Amino acid sequence: MIKYLLFALLSLSVTGGFISVVDYDELQGNIREGKISKDSAQRAFRRLIPEVKTYFYDNGGIDAPRETWVFPLQGYDYKSIGDGGRGYVSRGFDFFDGNRSTAHPAHDIFIRDNDQDDVDDVTQANVNIRSVSCGVVISVVRDWEPGSELRGGKSCVVYDPVSNGLFAYAHQSFVFSNIGDIVKPGDVLGLVGRTGKNAFAPRSPTHLHISYMKIGEDGLPRPENIYQDLVRAGRE
Ligand SMILES: [Zn+2]
């Protein structure tokens, strides 16, 4: 017991709460893979988010208000959002259902990539995925191979303490961000790609899948449609 306490104290002082971010990443993995009951997952989520918030401020995070949100695809504007925002379907979605959920509480933002090589056909360069908000990178999926059932592919999640919500960025070809990174709006998280069960299929045009989960009074996340925010950010 004493050994454990010493270890816990030491970890906290060395990492400034880094452990809670690592714990969150593990929780997200367990939810994704259906390895944890809904009850336990919700309890852990409620406990960890306030700790992650503390981690943000303890490690130099600076509040960025909603009006300063940045469009997530560098070099693109709001017109690249699929179906003028009508791709957002939150009905029946439960964050704690993980990879099983079939709703699409998200927006797909498409790049010019007819030959599906992840590279912009016009600029011949990869397309940067930028963080919309400030926050902490709390989950990263770096490994994905064709044949995997994982639909998000290579992805990362950023917790924004200002709006109290989670941004997920899916189907990346390369994830630059690391667990515990403190980001501001516009920081590059990774590159647009085609990873993920359906996104990899030839029928799917290359896109970023971005979702936002607002954390409610009860401490639990629910999808919120940020289409208007993306349009505003994607006009400038
Ligand atoms: Zn999508």
Residues whose N, C-alpha, C, O or C-beta is under 5 A from the ligand:
A	BS01	ZN	A106 H107 D108 H209
